[in-house]
């Protein structure tokens, strides 16, 4: 599948923003975060900026961005519509949680109720995003549970890295706890991502050139002549292909920069010291790593329609 | 509304394509383009039409496949027209976030409302058959309308009220009708010829059917009579002129 830059940016940026909200709510429930107004202003500004800029960028790939509001109407059947509705509804608890924290210096009591609802709403939104992809039977690499876990895992991981960075910049003692949360989610996300890659490496035999043409019972089906001499929309959008050795190298880069370096930096920060510096390194390394991971998510996925254009299996 | 019709449509209009007859001439695709570029989904934009990298919206694409029987090594060429199958469980309809993509409850035709489509392309991702092509110029998704503006058009003579691809096919490989009615010509044709669905494993329940190739004549055991060929050797001199008879006698000596 063609990796659209706007969608890669949207899913990674908004994912990190929702992940930050997830941990602000959850760790407030654990009474781990002081309701410091300056800290609250910084983290809510970063989270909302990531979410809003991501959502806006997601409209950039539309043919008619001015009609984007129509996408809120079909929540009964469409995961894309549900994502839009969930994203907008999530602003209510996130906003209330932010107002109570920043202006009233509270993250307990009523504020905590908003915080927990905000964390849930953030997860529901990311779940809807993941389901847009996981519900497509036409793309076997996406149509499995590991797609959902990858999206939720990377959202939680990037959010935890950002929160740990903020907490260590403020120099709070709780940085040991946020460091452990960030390290754990990074490790879990890596495991999920590895399982995702091992799942998609097993070929799904459901559809092939034989079932696509219905001629499979007669013998081996091979494309002899393409319908057109230059690439059409389908081939450009669904036929994006990445060389196998490049995919392998990019996976290694994604694993090292997205997971290994952040995990190592967090571990050093937890055991040796220089926690703020290590938290900065973790976030800086994770940014390109997660973007490459998301680029690969699209670039490596194959669509069954390519069975009509010379692919023998997807 | 992008939810599928609650009750199955009473009519299921669709196409039956005979792969045994299709010669891959692309006439159906060309006539489709001609009718529809000024029809319901107009225009069918072409970009760089006469340049190095032409690109355009078409509702119908004709592929050519080679099918090889691995046991005998015999292979056959099959021309394969591909267009929207107007599925009963159309995933392109349910994924649409705006309601622009819909399935008609009266005849089952799947259409796009170009005035409400936001051009998110998700429907084209959901379709296993590549039935939808995005119009970069218009910013909306386009697809086969089953010539909805032709098949019900009372200003046209009755015999013309079929999709453009059907009326133009020079070999009669394309048939149009109601596949929900078991007594319709197309349903009978599908029953007689064992018409099949494309990718039933995708669960889309397509309406259109394809007819398989008829069994080929096979003379590997040599029992079939060979076709008569013209006999090019003329060894009689009857009726030949004087000069020709003299040359014949000279050469036969």
Interface residues (C-beta under 8 A of the other chain):
Chain A: X1 X61 X62 X63 X64 X65 X67 X68 X70 X71 X72 X73 X74 X76 X77 X78 X79 X80 X81 X84 X132 X135 X136 X137 X138 X139 X206 X207 X209 X211 X212 X213 X214 X215 X218 X219 X220 X221 X222 X223 X224 X225 X226 X227 X228 X229 X230 X231 X232 X233 X234 X237 X238 X303 X304 X305 X308 X309
Chain B: X1 X2 X3 X4 X19 X24 X26 X29 X53 X54 X55 X56 X57 X58 X61 X62 X63 X64 X65 X66 X67 X68 X69 X70 X75 X76 X77 X78 X80 X82 X91 X93 X94 X95 X96 X97 X98 X99 X100 X116 X117 X118 X119 X120 X121 X122 X124 X125 X126 X127 X128 X129 X130 X133 X134 X135 X136 X138 X139 X140 X141 X196 X197 X198 X199 X200 X201 X202 X203 X210 X212 X213
